């Protein structure tokens, strides 16, 4: 399973440094060597317009601002993504039906399973 994200460029949009570090560690365990982080919608949109990403993880609430414009930009580019949230009310918009949402803190096994499904791979 440690090659799930091999050669993948992943965008993580997260405004809490400790959570970001945990996600980066988990992605590293999944074989990801290229993680780009953004803490704001503006920064994430700038990155999306200048780089190519294979996958993204989006915190729904970035210091009171919803990450939906980032989700829209990813949808327009055909980039698979999932949402994460620390709130029990997942708060996703009806515009993203069926989009995976992970409740923080999420364990490695859960992230791995969701990414496997999102990338259309079978788990071994």
Secondary structure, DSSP 8 states (H G I E B T S, - for coil): -TTTTTT-EEEEE-S-HHHHHHHHHHHHHTT--EEEEESSHHHHHHHHHHS--SEEEEESEETTEE-HHHHHHHHHHT-EEEEEESSSS----GGGTT--EEESS--HHHHHHHHHHHTT----
